[in-house]
Amino acid sequence: MKLVYTNENNILVNHAKNILENEGVEVSLKNEHGSTGMHPQFMFLEVWVNNDADEKKAKRILEEIENPPETEEWVCANCQEKNDASFELCWHCQAPAN
């Protein structure tokens, strides 16, 4: 088993676990009950891959999520307004992206 992710925020750790499982990577959580001990500030929840061979794949998946690729704005051919890359329709005139 290899450690691939840890964070003080349990929601983020569980999100990472879910994403990896959806990608077919078998993982385990460690320190799920660490906050009940004497030193909870030192016991962060951890995601471990069950198969060492999945370590690189898991880290690549998590890296893509934490640092998504840059996307460029697009200019509407109908009204010339700039639109965020995530928009499928122009915010101003609702024309579809090219």
Secondary structure by P-SEA (a helix, b strand, c coil): cccccccccaaaaaaaaaaaaaacccccccccccccccccccccbbbbbccccaaaaaaaaaaaaacccbbbbbbbcccccccccccccccccccccc
